[in-house]
Amino acid sequence: MERDSFLYKARRKCQVLAHKVFSNEAMSKFYYKILLHKNLDLKNPKTFNEKIQWLKLYHYPKDPVVINGADKYAVRDYIAQKGYEQRLVPLLGTWDQAEDIDWDTLPQKFVLKCNHGCAYNIVVSDKDKLDKAATTKQLNKWLKEDFGAFNVEIHYSAIKHHRIICEEFLGESITDYKFFCFNGEPHCIYVSNDLIHDRQAQIGFFYLDGTKMPMRRDDYTDISEITLPPFYEEMKKAAEVLCQDFPFVRVDFFVANETWYFAELTFTPGAGMMPFNPEEYDLEWGKMLKLPN
């Protein structure tokens, strides 16, 4: 995986160091210029990416509902309060350190996660083949990290209680339905397959009726068409309910085993540096996003 490479690890170390030395605004402008080749306008943000940058710097870190929503453990209470507890992936355990995990009590297949960031996941499809010592070391390493320092997503830095959670294994074939919601209203979805394998994944953007949008992400293989599942309207209704408290949120669901589950709330997709093709969709989406005063 990319995160096992020397360059990836070196970049993460440099990001943490820079986060300690430079201001959040300065680092956001630097990353924005490097990745999108544009100057970031925080005083008069217009595009989607600029407005996500504004939100992640000035609004989300001060909003306790956002902070809890980004916490992969605390968000479970929020989802339950909204009436969707039955859509949570069954929880098998929580621990403050990896040494506390009682491996014998876990089933043969399960998923381990850390609650305070993204891509802190270990999918275990056969416990007998798991290197428990290496897994323990990796989990404890993640627990010590400030995920918000990597791409200036400082609402993650506000999650103070880092913990490991274990969820039920949903299977090898999982499809993600992600609803982009602007000011309390879903606008479109992207559907992805095989995200567990990162850049091997397939992603496609679609309108809410399932027709293809004329946009794509060049860093993933494009999906040209989909067949909406029979429970799609239930997912869309849930997205409508779960997005009400936020100026922007992406409400993510898993589709597996002929049903659907809540996955997570994503407030800063691509850390506010999401590549658009064609580029004009960055401005079009920006017009839909009304920033709070």
ABEGO torsion letter per residue (X at the ends): XAAABAAAAAAAAAAAAAAAABBAAAAAAAAAAAAAGBBBBAABBABAAAAAAAAAAAAAAABAAAAAAABAAAAAAAAAAAGAAAABBBBAEBBABAAABBAAABBABBBBBBAABBGBBBBBABAAABBAAAAAAAAAAAAABBAAAAAGBAAAAABABBBBBBBBBAEABBBBBBBBBBGGBBABBBBBBGAAAEAABBBBBBBAAGBBBBBBBAABBBBABBBBBAAAAAAAAAAAAAAAABABBBBBBBBBGGBBBBABBBABBGGGABBBOBAAAAAAAAAABBBBX
